[in-house]
Amino acid sequence: MSFAHLSPATLRQWLESDRPLTVVDIRDPLSFAGGHITHSQHLDNATVGAFIDQAPPETPVVVVCYHGHSSQQAASWLAGQGFSDVYSLDGGFEQWRHEHLDYVDTTS
């Protein structure tokens, strides 16, 4: 099981096309509350068990971190948990915010 890299531009296209998709943000709760990709959900050690139990394993999952590094480890781990279509967002939230500020939600 493995994951793929995803560019911010491709994620933007997927979000705009209403493609079935789950975006999970693994940054710390304060950073997430300060701004996150629209329609993303926060995922941490406390919530990952429920996520694995409830998320459809066939729905694509995009993992977001700060700069696109730790999301690769998390994406690989999720792929190992049975998710068949897992991506790590290249450049992380920082690149996303720089390129797609209109798709940043500041409400938790």
Backbone atoms as SQL, in Angstrom:
CREATE TABLE atoms (id INTEGER PRIMARY KEY, chain TEXT, resi INTEGER, resn TEXT, atom TEXT, x REAL, y REAL, z REAL);
INSERT INTO atoms VALUES
  (1, 'A', 1, 'MET', 'N', 0.848, -1.191, 0.000),
  (2, 'A', 1, 'MET', 'CA', 0.000, 0.000, 0.000),
  (3, 'A', 1, 'MET', 'C', 0.883, 1.241, 0.000),
  (4, 'A', 2, 'SER', 'N', 0.491, 2.211, -0.798),
  (5, 'A', 2, 'SER', 'CA', 1.287, 3.414, -0.905),
  (6, 'A', 2, 'SER', 'C', 0.359, 4.607, -1.109),
  (7, 'A', 3, 'PHE', 'N', 0.972, 5.774, -1.223),
  (8, 'A', 3, 'PHE', 'CA', 0.221, 6.995, -1.457),
  (9, 'A', 3, 'PHE', 'C', 0.808, 7.687, -2.679),
  (10, 'A', 4, 'ALA', 'N', 0.114, 8.708, -3.150),
  (11, 'A', 4, 'ALA', 'CA', 0.596, 9.501, -4.283),
  (12, 'A', 4, 'ALA', 'C', 0.717, 10.957, -3.847),
  (13, 'A', 5, 'HIS', 'N', 1.509, 11.702, -4.586),
  (14, 'A', 5, 'HIS', 'CA', 1.627, 13.136, -4.346),
  (15, 'A', 5, 'HIS', 'C', 0.536, 13.846, -5.138),
  (16, 'A', 6, 'LEU', 'N', 0.046, 14.958, -4.590),
  (17, 'A', 6, 'LEU', 'CA', -1.025, 15.715, -5.232),
  (18, 'A', 6, 'LEU', 'C', -0.657, 17.187, -5.228),
  (19, 'A', 7, 'SER', 'N', -0.776, 17.829, -6.360),
  (20, 'A', 7, 'SER', 'CA', -0.471, 19.260, -6.436),
  (21, 'A', 7, 'SER', 'C', -1.656, 20.068, -5.915),
  (22, 'A', 8, 'PRO', 'N', -1.386, 21.255, -5.390),
  (23, 'A', 8, 'PRO', 'CA', -2.490, 22.121, -4.971),
  (24, 'A', 8, 'PRO', 'C', -3.465, 22.420, -6.113),
  (25, 'A', 9, 'ALA', 'N', -2.959, 22.585, -7.319),
  (26, 'A', 9, 'ALA', 'CA', -3.841, 22.887, -8.454),
  (27, 'A', 9, 'ALA', 'C', -4.812, 21.740, -8.719),
  (28, 'A', 10, 'THR', 'N', -4.332, 20.504, -8.620),
  (29, 'A', 10, 'THR', 'CA', -5.215, 19.353, -8.833),
  (30, 'A', 10, 'THR', 'C', -6.245, 19.251, -7.724),
  (31, 'A', 11, 'LEU', 'N', -5.822, 19.464, -6.472),
  (32, 'A', 11, 'LEU', 'CA', -6.788, 19.442, -5.377),
  (33, 'A', 11, 'LEU', 'C', -7.854, 20.505, -5.587),
  (34, 'A', 12, 'ARG', 'N', -7.466, 21.669, -6.023),
  (35, 'A', 12, 'ARG', 'CA', -8.438, 22.746, -6.284),
  (36, 'A', 12, 'ARG', 'C', -9.459, 22.289, -7.330),
  (37, 'A', 13, 'GLN', 'N', -8.984, 21.654, -8.390),
  (38, 'A', 13, 'GLN', 'CA', -9.900, 21.156, -9.430),
  (39, 'A', 13, 'GLN', 'C', -10.862, 20.129, -8.846),
  (40, 'A', 14, 'TRP', 'N', -10.343, 19.225, -8.017),
  (41, 'A', 14, 'TRP', 'CA', -11.198, 18.201, -7.419),
  (42, 'A', 14, 'TRP', 'C', -12.245, 18.824, -6.515),
  (43, 'A', 15, 'LEU', 'N', -11.851, 19.809, -5.707),
  (44, 'A', 15, 'LEU', 'CA', -12.806, 20.461, -4.804),
  (45, 'A', 15, 'LEU', 'C', -13.887, 21.194, -5.594),
  (46, 'A', 16, 'GLU', 'N', -13.494, 21.834, -6.663),
  (47, 'A', 16, 'GLU', 'CA', -14.471, 22.584, -7.466),
  (48, 'A', 16, 'GLU', 'C', -15.400, 21.668, -8.249),
  (49, 'A', 17, 'SER', 'N', -14.984, 20.451, -8.510),
  (50, 'A', 17, 'SER', 'CA', -15.816, 19.523, -9.276),
  (51, 'A', 17, 'SER', 'C', -16.722, 18.683, -8.379),
  (52, 'A', 18, 'ASP', 'N', -16.661, 18.934, -7.060),
  (53, 'A', 18, 'ASP', 'CA', -17.456, 18.172, -6.098),
  (54, 'A', 18, 'ASP', 'C', -17.171, 16.676, -6.155),
  (55, 'A', 19, 'ARG', 'N', -15.947, 16.329, -6.515),
  (56, 'A', 19, 'ARG', 'CA', -15.522, 14.928, -6.521),
  (57, 'A', 19, 'ARG', 'C', -15.599, 14.386, -5.089),
  (58, 'A', 20, 'PRO', 'N', -16.096, 13.161, -4.889),
  (59, 'A', 20, 'PRO', 'CA', -16.089, 12.584, -3.542),
  (60, 'A', 20, 'PRO', 'C', -14.646, 12.535, -3.030),
  (61, 'A', 21, 'LEU', 'N', -14.436, 13.112, -1.850),
  (62, 'A', 21, 'LEU', 'CA', -13.077, 13.330, -1.392),
  (63, 'A', 21, 'LEU', 'C', -13.109, 13.667, 0.093),
  (64, 'A', 22, 'THR', 'N', -12.104, 13.198, 0.831),
  (65, 'A', 22, 'THR', 'CA', -11.944, 13.581, 2.222),
  (66, 'A', 22, 'THR', 'C', -10.580, 14.249, 2.366),
  (67, 'A', 23, 'VAL', 'N', -10.574, 15.480, 2.876),
  (68, 'A', 23, 'VAL', 'CA', -9.322, 16.193, 3.125),
  (69, 'A', 23, 'VAL', 'C', -9.119, 16.239, 4.634),
  (70, 'A', 24, 'VAL', 'N', -7.989, 15.689, 5.089),
  (71, 'A', 24, 'VAL', 'CA', -7.672, 15.691, 6.511),
  (72, 'A', 24, 'VAL', 'C', -6.415, 16.529, 6.746),
  (73, 'A', 25, 'ASP', 'N', -6.468, 17.342, 7.774),
  (74, 'A', 25, 'ASP', 'CA', -5.390, 18.263, 8.135),
  (75, 'A', 25, 'ASP', 'C', -4.776, 17.772, 9.440),
  (76, 'A', 26, 'ILE', 'N', -3.490, 17.449, 9.405),
  (77, 'A', 26, 'ILE', 'CA', -2.838, 16.879, 10.585),
  (78, 'A', 26, 'ILE', 'C', -2.010, 17.910, 11.359),
  (79, 'A', 27, 'ARG', 'N', -2.159, 19.183, 11.032),
  (80, 'A', 27, 'ARG', 'CA', -1.452, 20.215, 11.801),
  (81, 'A', 27, 'ARG', 'C', -2.047, 20.312, 13.205),
  (82, 'A', 28, 'ASP', 'N', -1.385, 21.060, 14.065),
  (83, 'A', 28, 'ASP', 'CA', -1.887, 21.180, 15.434),
  (84, 'A', 28, 'ASP', 'C', -3.236, 21.914, 15.442),
  (85, 'A', 29, 'PRO', 'N', -4.054, 21.692, 16.489),
  (86, 'A', 29, 'PRO', 'CA', -5.408, 22.260, 16.529),
  (87, 'A', 29, 'PRO', 'C', -5.446, 23.785, 16.405),
  (88, 'A', 30, 'LEU', 'N', -4.493, 24.476, 16.989),
  (89, 'A', 30, 'LEU', 'CA', -4.480, 25.935, 16.912),
  (90, 'A', 30, 'LEU', 'C', -4.229, 26.412, 15.486),
  (91, 'A', 31, 'SER', 'N', -3.313, 25.761, 14.795),
  (92, 'A', 31, 'SER', 'CA', -3.045, 26.114, 13.395),
  (93, 'A', 31, 'SER', 'C', -4.271, 25.840, 12.530),
  (94, 'A', 32, 'PHE', 'N', -4.913, 24.690, 12.753),
  (95, 'A', 32, 'PHE', 'CA', -6.120, 24.350, 12.007),
  (96, 'A', 32, 'PHE', 'C', -7.200, 25.395, 12.247),
  (97, 'A', 33, 'ALA', 'N', -7.386, 25.784, 13.503),
  (98, 'A', 33, 'ALA', 'CA', -8.414, 26.780, 13.841),
  (99, 'A', 33, 'ALA', 'C', -8.110, 28.130, 13.197),
  (100, 'A', 34, 'GLY', 'N', -6.838, 28.436, 13.009),
  (101, 'A', 34, 'GLY', 'CA', -6.451, 29.708, 12.404),
  (102, 'A', 34, 'GLY', 'C', -6.660, 29.766, 10.904),
  (103, 'A', 35, 'GLY', 'N', -6.879, 28.640, 10.284),
  (104, 'A', 35, 'GLY', 'CA', -7.127, 28.590, 8.855),
  (105, 'A', 35, 'GLY', 'C', -6.840, 27.200, 8.318),
  (106, 'A', 36, 'HIS', 'N', -7.725, 26.707, 7.461),
  (107, 'A', 36, 'HIS', 'CA', -7.570, 25.385, 6.870),
  (108, 'A', 36, 'HIS', 'C', -8.275, 25.351, 5.522),
  (109, 'A', 37, 'ILE', 'N', -7.960, 24.349, 4.735),
  (110, 'A', 37, 'ILE', 'CA', -8.597, 24.197, 3.433),
  (111, 'A', 37, 'ILE', 'C', -10.097, 24.000, 3.649),
  (112, 'A', 38, 'THR', 'N', -10.881, 24.728, 2.894),
  (113, 'A', 38, 'THR', 'CA', -12.334, 24.639, 2.989),
  (114, 'A', 38, 'THR', 'C', -12.776, 23.178, 2.889),
  (115, 'A', 39, 'HIS', 'N', -13.643, 22.767, 3.765),
  (116, 'A', 39, 'HIS', 'CA', -14.224, 21.412, 3.848),
  (117, 'A', 39, 'HIS', 'C', -13.254, 20.359, 4.381),
  (118, 'A', 40, 'SER', 'N', -12.087, 20.775, 4.878),
  (119, 'A', 40, 'SER', 'CA', -11.182, 19.783, 5.465),
  (120, 'A', 40, 'SER', 'C', -11.571, 19.530, 6.914),
  (121, 'A', 41, 'GLN', 'N', -11.081, 18.433, 7.453),
  (122, 'A', 41, 'GLN', 'CA', -11.335, 18.116, 8.855),
  (123, 'A', 41, 'GLN', 'C', -10.005, 17.890, 9.557),
  (124, 'A', 42, 'HIS', 'N', -9.987, 18.229, 10.827),
  (125, 'A', 42, 'HIS', 'CA', -8.763, 18.047, 11.608),
  (126, 'A', 42, 'HIS', 'C', -8.626, 16.579, 11.997),
  (127, 'A', 43, 'LEU', 'N', -7.409, 16.066, 11.896),
  (128, 'A', 43, 'LEU', 'CA', -7.147, 14.676, 12.251),
  (129, 'A', 43, 'LEU', 'C', -5.912, 14.635, 13.141),
  (130, 'A', 44, 'ASP', 'N', -6.053, 14.011, 14.303),
  (131, 'A', 44, 'ASP', 'CA', -4.915, 13.862, 15.206),
  (132, 'A', 44, 'ASP', 'C', -5.010, 12.505, 15.895),
  (133, 'A', 45, 'ASN', 'N', -4.113, 12.249, 16.817),
  (134, 'A', 45, 'ASN', 'CA', -4.086, 10.952, 17.491),
  (135, 'A', 45, 'ASN', 'C', -5.402, 10.649, 18.203),
  (136, 'A', 46, 'ALA', 'N', -6.096, 11.686, 18.667),
  (137, 'A', 46, 'ALA', 'CA', -7.345, 11.477, 19.398),
  (138, 'A', 46, 'ALA', 'C', -8.511, 11.132, 18.471),
  (139, 'A', 47, 'THR', 'N', -8.457, 11.553, 17.210),
  (140, 'A', 47, 'THR', 'CA', -9.590, 11.370, 16.304),
  (141, 'A', 47, 'THR', 'C', -9.351, 10.335, 15.211),
  (142, 'A', 48, 'VAL', 'N', -8.125, 9.870, 15.070),
  (143, 'A', 48, 'VAL', 'CA', -7.812, 8.987, 13.945),
  (144, 'A', 48, 'VAL', 'C', -8.540, 7.646, 14.036),
  (145, 'A', 49, 'GLY', 'N', -8.758, 7.129, 15.236),
  (146, 'A', 49, 'GLY', 'CA', -9.475, 5.859, 15.377),
  (147, 'A', 49, 'GLY', 'C', -10.890, 5.945, 14.849),
  (148, 'A', 50, 'ALA', 'N', -11.597, 6.997, 15.230),
  (149, 'A', 50, 'ALA', 'CA', -12.965, 7.195, 14.738),
  (150, 'A', 50, 'ALA', 'C', -12.967, 7.429, 13.230),
  (151, 'A', 51, 'PHE', 'N', -11.973, 8.156, 12.735),
  (152, 'A', 51, 'PHE', 'CA', -11.881, 8.400, 11.290),
  (153, 'A', 51, 'PHE', 'C', -11.753, 7.079, 10.537),
  (154, 'A', 52, 'ILE', 'N', -10.861, 6.219, 11.006),
  (155, 'A', 52, 'ILE', 'CA', -10.652, 4.930, 10.333),
  (156, 'A', 52, 'ILE', 'C', -11.925, 4.089, 10.376),
  (157, 'A', 53, 'ASP', 'N', -12.637, 4.139, 11.485),
  (158, 'A', 53, 'ASP', 'CA', -13.878, 3.368, 11.613),
  (159, 'A', 53, 'ASP', 'C', -14.999, 3.894, 10.725),
  (160, 'A', 54, 'GLN', 'N', -15.036, 5.205, 10.489),
  (161, 'A', 54, 'GLN', 'CA', -16.190, 5.816, 9.830),
  (162, 'A', 54, 'GLN', 'C', -15.964, 6.198, 8.368),
  (163, 'A', 55, 'ALA', 'N', -14.737, 6.491, 7.972),
  (164, 'A', 55, 'ALA', 'CA', -14.492, 6.965, 6.600),
  (165, 'A', 55, 'ALA', 'C', -14.548, 5.795, 5.620),
  (166, 'A', 56, 'PRO', 'N', -15.240, 5.977, 4.502),
  (167, 'A', 56, 'PRO', 'CA', -15.279, 4.910, 3.498),
  (168, 'A', 56, 'PRO', 'C', -13.873, 4.687, 2.923),
  (169, 'A', 57, 'PRO', 'N', -13.353, 3.472, 2.966),
  (170, 'A', 57, 'PRO', 'CA', -11.981, 3.219, 2.529),
  (171, 'A', 57, 'PRO', 'C', -11.749, 3.433, 1.039),
  (172, 'A', 58, 'GLU', 'N', -12.830, 3.472, 0.253),
  (173, 'A', 58, 'GLU', 'CA', -12.665, 3.675, -1.184),
  (174, 'A', 58, 'GLU', 'C', -12.695, 5.155, -1.580),
  (175, 'A', 59, 'THR', 'N', -13.096, 6.037, -0.664),
  (176, 'A', 59, 'THR', 'CA', -13.123, 7.476, -0.953),
  (177, 'A', 59, 'THR', 'C', -11.698, 8.026, -0.865),
  (178, 'A', 60, 'PRO', 'N', -11.262, 8.784, -1.873),
  (179, 'A', 60, 'PRO', 'CA', -9.914, 9.351, -1.827),
  (180, 'A', 60, 'PRO', 'C', -9.710, 10.214, -0.576),
  (181, 'A', 61, 'VAL', 'N', -8.522, 10.089, 0.021),
  (182, 'A', 61, 'VAL', 'CA', -8.147, 10.865, 1.198),
  (183, 'A', 61, 'VAL', 'C', -6.911, 11.696, 0.842),
  (184, 'A', 62, 'VAL', 'N', -6.991, 13.003, 1.100),
  (185, 'A', 62, 'VAL', 'CA', -5.850, 13.895, 0.897),
  (186, 'A', 62, 'VAL', 'C', -5.382, 14.361, 2.268),
  (187, 'A', 63, 'VAL', 'N', -4.100, 14.135, 2.572),
  (188, 'A', 63, 'VAL', 'CA', -3.526, 14.506, 3.863),
  (189, 'A', 63, 'VAL', 'C', -2.748, 15.809, 3.700),
  (190, 'A', 64, 'VAL', 'N', -3.021, 16.750, 4.616),
  (191, 'A', 64, 'VAL', 'CA', -2.404, 18.077, 4.584),
  (192, 'A', 64, 'VAL', 'C', -1.633, 18.302, 5.882),
  (193, 'A', 65, 'CYS', 'N', -0.413, 18.816, 5.764),
  (194, 'A', 65, 'CYS', 'CA', 0.359, 19.231, 6.935),
  (195, 'A', 65, 'CYS', 'C', 0.845, 20.661, 6.677),
  (196, 'A', 66, 'TYR', 'N', 1.905, 21.071, 7.314),
  (197, 'A', 66, 'TYR', 'CA', 2.406, 22.434, 7.144),
  (198, 'A', 66, 'TYR', 'C', 3.056, 22.645, 5.777),
  (199, 'A', 67, 'HIS', 'N', 4.022, 21.788, 5.431),
  (200, 'A', 67, 'HIS', 'CA', 4.821, 22.003, 4.222),
  (201, 'A', 67, 'HIS', 'C', 4.862, 20.787, 3.289),
  (202, 'A', 68, 'GLY', 'N', 4.096, 19.761, 3.576),
  (203, 'A', 68, 'GLY', 'CA', 4.050, 18.596, 2.698),
  (204, 'A', 68, 'GLY', 'C', 5.039, 17.501, 3.043),
  (205, 'A', 69, 'HIS', 'N', 5.617, 17.540, 4.245),
  (206, 'A', 69, 'HIS', 'CA', 6.582, 16.512, 4.639),
  (207, 'A', 69, 'HIS', 'C', 5.950, 15.454, 5.538),
  (208, 'A', 70, 'SER', 'N', 5.429, 15.865, 6.693),
  (209, 'A', 70, 'SER', 'CA', 4.846, 14.881, 7.615),
  (210, 'A', 70, 'SER', 'C', 3.564, 14.268, 7.044),
  (211, 'A', 71, 'SER', 'N', 2.919, 14.943, 6.113),
  (212, 'A', 71, 'SER', 'CA', 1.724, 14.375, 5.481),
  (213, 'A', 71, 'SER', 'C', 2.072, 13.111, 4.696),
  (214, 'A', 72, 'GLN', 'N', 3.311, 13.007, 4.218),
  (215, 'A', 72, 'GLN', 'CA', 3.711, 11.807, 3.480),
  (216, 'A', 72, 'GLN', 'C', 3.715, 10.588, 4.390),
  (217, 'A', 73, 'GLN', 'N', 4.227, 10.752, 5.614),
  (218, 'A', 73, 'GLN', 'CA', 4.228, 9.644, 6.566),
  (219, 'A', 73, 'GLN', 'C', 2.794, 9.267, 6.953),
  (220, 'A', 74, 'ALA', 'N', 1.975, 10.268, 7.199),
  (221, 'A', 74, 'ALA', 'CA', 0.584, 10.006, 7.580),
  (222, 'A', 74, 'ALA', 'C', -0.175, 9.347, 6.424),
  (223, 'A', 75, 'ALA', 'N', 0.071, 9.796, 5.203),
  (224, 'A', 75, 'ALA', 'CA', -0.596, 9.206, 4.039),
  (225, 'A', 75, 'ALA', 'C', -0.186, 7.747, 3.867),
  (226, 'A', 76, 'SER', 'N', 1.082, 7.479, 4.043),
  (227, 'A', 76, 'SER', 'CA', 1.565, 6.102, 3.944),
  (228, 'A', 76, 'SER', 'C', 0.909, 5.228, 5.019),
  (229, 'A', 77, 'TRP', 'N', 0.798, 5.762, 6.219),
  (230, 'A', 77, 'TRP', 'CA', 0.170, 5.020, 7.317),
  (231, 'A', 77, 'TRP', 'C', -1.304, 4.752, 7.009),
  (232, 'A', 78, 'LEU', 'N', -2.031, 5.760, 6.514),
  (233, 'A', 78, 'LEU', 'CA', -3.447, 5.564, 6.186),
  (234, 'A', 78, 'LEU', 'C', -3.613, 4.536, 5.076),
  (235, 'A', 79, 'ALA', 'N', -2.723, 4.557, 4.101),
  (236, 'A', 79, 'ALA', 'CA', -2.780, 3.549, 3.035),
  (237, 'A', 79, 'ALA', 'C', -2.614, 2.154, 3.634),
  (238, 'A', 80, 'GLY', 'N', -1.772, 2.033, 4.636),
  (239, 'A', 80, 'GLY', 'CA', -1.574, 0.759, 5.312),
  (240, 'A', 80, 'GLY', 'C', -2.764, 0.321, 6.147),
  (241, 'A', 81, 'GLN', 'N', -3.669, 1.256, 6.449),
  (242, 'A', 81, 'GLN', 'CA', -4.879, 0.949, 7.219),
  (243, 'A', 81, 'GLN', 'C', -6.031, 0.537, 6.314),
  (244, 'A', 82, 'GLY', 'N', -5.784, 0.443, 5.014),
  (245, 'A', 82, 'GLY', 'CA', -6.812, -0.044, 4.101),
  (246, 'A', 82, 'GLY', 'C', -7.440, 1.003, 3.203),
  (247, 'A', 83, 'PHE', 'N', -7.002, 2.253, 3.302),
  (248, 'A', 83, 'PHE', 'CA', -7.514, 3.269, 2.386),
  (249, 'A', 83, 'PHE', 'C', -6.821, 3.080, 1.042),
  (250, 'A', 84, 'SER', 'N', -7.614, 2.981, -0.012),
  (251, 'A', 84, 'SER', 'CA', -7.063, 2.577, -1.307),
  (252, 'A', 84, 'SER', 'C', -6.567, 3.731, -2.163),
  (253, 'A', 85, 'ASP', 'N', -6.953, 4.948, -1.850),
  (254, 'A', 85, 'ASP', 'CA', -6.642, 6.096, -2.708),
  (255, 'A', 85, 'ASP', 'C', -6.214, 7.264, -1.816),
  (256, 'A', 86, 'VAL', 'N', -4.922, 7.317, -1.453),
  (257, 'A', 86, 'VAL', 'CA', -4.424, 8.280, -0.478),
  (258, 'A', 86, 'VAL', 'C', -3.387, 9.192, -1.128),
  (259, 'A', 87, 'TYR', 'N', -3.472, 10.483, -0.785),
  (260, 'A', 87, 'TYR', 'CA', -2.575, 11.492, -1.358),
  (261, 'A', 87, 'TYR', 'C', -1.974, 12.355, -0.261),
  (262, 'A', 88, 'SER', 'N', -0.764, 12.837, -0.520),
  (263, 'A', 88, 'SER', 'CA', -0.121, 13.849, 0.312),
  (264, 'A', 88, 'SER', 'C', -0.087, 15.135, -0.503),
  (265, 'A', 89, 'LEU', 'N', -0.580, 16.224, 0.082),
  (266, 'A', 89, 'LEU', 'CA', -0.623, 17.498, -0.644),
  (267, 'A', 89, 'LEU', 'C', 0.775, 18.110, -0.702),
  (268, 'A', 90, 'ASP', 'N', 1.302, 18.246, -1.900),
  (269, 'A', 90, 'ASP', 'CA', 2.614, 18.851, -2.091),
  (270, 'A', 90, 'ASP', 'C', 2.607, 20.301, -1.625),
  (271, 'A', 91, 'GLY', 'N', 3.614, 20.674, -0.869),
  (272, 'A', 91, 'GLY', 'CA', 3.721, 22.050, -0.371),
  (273, 'A', 91, 'GLY', 'C', 2.902, 22.317, 0.871),
  (274, 'A', 92, 'GLY', 'N', 2.028, 21.391, 1.242),
  (275, 'A', 92, 'GLY', 'CA', 1.236, 21.525, 2.447),
  (276, 'A', 92, 'GLY', 'C', 0.320, 22.742, 2.462),
  (277, 'A', 93, 'PHE', 'N', -0.154, 23.046, 3.669),
  (278, 'A', 93, 'PHE', 'CA', -1.096, 24.157, 3.816),
  (279, 'A', 93, 'PHE', 'C', -0.448, 25.486, 3.471),
  (280, 'A', 94, 'GLU', 'N', 0.836, 25.638, 3.743),
  (281, 'A', 94, 'GLU', 'CA', 1.491, 26.927, 3.470),
  (282, 'A', 94, 'GLU', 'C', 1.452, 27.251, 1.985),
  (283, 'A', 95, 'GLN', 'N', 1.732, 26.277, 1.134),
  (284, 'A', 95, 'GLN', 'CA', 1.655, 26.530, -0.303),
  (285, 'A', 95, 'GLN', 'C', 0.202, 26.737, -0.727),
  (286, 'A', 96, 'TRP', 'N', -0.701, 25.932, -0.157),
  (287, 'A', 96, 'TRP', 'CA', -2.117, 26.086, -0.482),
  (288, 'A', 96, 'TRP', 'C', -2.584, 27.501, -0.159),
  (289, 'A', 97, 'ARG', 'N', -2.259, 27.986, 1.039),
  (290, 'A', 97, 'ARG', 'CA', -2.686, 29.319, 1.448),
  (291, 'A', 97, 'ARG', 'C', -2.127, 30.379, 0.513),
  (292, 'A', 98, 'HIS', 'N', -0.904, 30.198, 0.075),
  (293, 'A', 98, 'HIS', 'CA', -0.264, 31.153, -0.831),
  (294, 'A', 98, 'HIS', 'C', -0.955, 31.183, -2.203),
  (295, 'A', 99, 'GLU', 'N', -1.366, 30.012, -2.693),
  (296, 'A', 99, 'GLU', 'CA', -1.922, 29.912, -4.049),
  (297, 'A', 99, 'GLU', 'C', -3.444, 29.961, -4.108),
  (298, 'A', 100, 'HIS', 'N', -4.117, 29.584, -3.027),
  (299, 'A', 100, 'HIS', 'CA', -5.579, 29.430, -3.074),
  (300, 'A', 100, 'HIS', 'C', -6.222, 30.040, -1.813),
  (301, 'A', 101, 'LEU', 'N', -5.897, 31.251, -1.510),
  (302, 'A', 101, 'LEU', 'CA', -6.397, 31.900, -0.298),
  (303, 'A', 101, 'LEU', 'C', -7.917, 31.938, -0.240),
  (304, 'A', 102, 'ASP', 'N', -8.562, 31.983, -1.393),
  (305, 'A', 102, 'ASP', 'CA', -10.026, 31.995, -1.426),
  (306, 'A', 102, 'ASP', 'C', -10.633, 30.664, -1.005),
  (307, 'A', 103, 'TYR', 'N', -9.826, 29.619, -0.878),
  (308, 'A', 103, 'TYR', 'CA', -10.282, 28.320, -0.410),
  (309, 'A', 103, 'TYR', 'C', -9.723, 27.995, 0.957),
  (310, 'A', 104, 'VAL', 'N', -9.546, 29.043, 1.781),
  (311, 'A', 104, 'VAL', 'CA', -9.092, 28.873, 3.164),
  (312, 'A', 104, 'VAL', 'C', -10.242, 29.296, 4.067),
  (313, 'A', 105, 'ASP', 'N', -10.600, 28.414, 4.981),
  (314, 'A', 105, 'ASP', 'CA', -11.677, 28.661, 5.932),
  (315, 'A', 105, 'ASP', 'C', -11.046, 28.998, 7.284),
  (316, 'A', 106, 'THR', 'N', -11.506, 30.085, 7.895),
  (317, 'A', 106, 'THR', 'CA', -10.968, 30.477, 9.192),
  (318, 'A', 106, 'THR', 'C', -11.958, 30.231, 10.326),
  (319, 'A', 107, 'THR', 'N', -13.010, 29.474, 10.039),
  (320, 'A', 107, 'THR', 'CA', -13.968, 29.098, 11.084),
  (321, 'A', 107, 'THR', 'C', -13.757, 27.620, 11.385),
  (322, 'A', 108, 'SER', 'N', -13.731, 27.275, 12.631),
  (323, 'A', 108, 'SER', 'CA', -13.441, 25.880, 12.994),
  (324, 'A', 108, 'SER', 'C', -14.670, 25.012, 12.892);
